[in-house]
Amino acid sequence: MTRARAVALALLALVATARRGSAQFNNASINATADIITVGMTVTTLSNLNFGSVPKGVATTVLPTAAGAGEWQVSGNKNAFVSITFTLPTQLANIQAAPGSNMPISFSATSAIWNRQVNNPGAGTVFDPNVGTTGRFGSAATPLLFIWIGGTVNPAAGAKPGIYQGTIIVTLTYL
């Protein structure tokens, strides 16, 4: 047997002895979790912003807590944060009169409310729809977010009678 081969066999014997002898093992574990989420959101209009009968020359306000407020229900991902923004009209057009018959509409710093999971504007968070805000979906099995909007119309004293309409668009984006 050559010297090199004898040294190699001796080293293998030492390694095998070391592995059998004093080796210590430690271990730890972690949990693997996953939360299945709904893809996207579903926005449902519950009511339109309705000012009712408005006298000529008299500014009329509908609060976001009033029965005439516009309301949406949004279903989405549990506990997810969303950006809430609006595209707001500045004029409502008379759909029964000649083109150009418009009435101003405005929205104040307290014209919108959002609430997590509960359909109750009185318990919601007030915000300025001109600026937008961050809202959050509920934590229930069906996560919801409710949004209300009010506003003020200001018809001129010589406003033509008829139905005035405009479009309010709410946009929600996951953060």
RAQUIQUI-V159676 format. One record per helix or strand of 3 or more residues. SS is the DSSP state (@ for helix, = for strand). FROM is the first residue (numbers start at 1). LEN is the number of residues. Records with the same first field share a line. If there is no record, write none. Layout:
BEGIN
SS: FROM-LEN ; FROM-LEN
END
This chain:
BEGIN
@: 3-18 ; 121-3
=: 42-6 ; 59-4 ; 70-6 ; 81-7 ; 91-4 ; 102-5 ; 112-5 ; 125-3 ; 133-4 ; 144-6 ; 151-4 ; 169-6
END
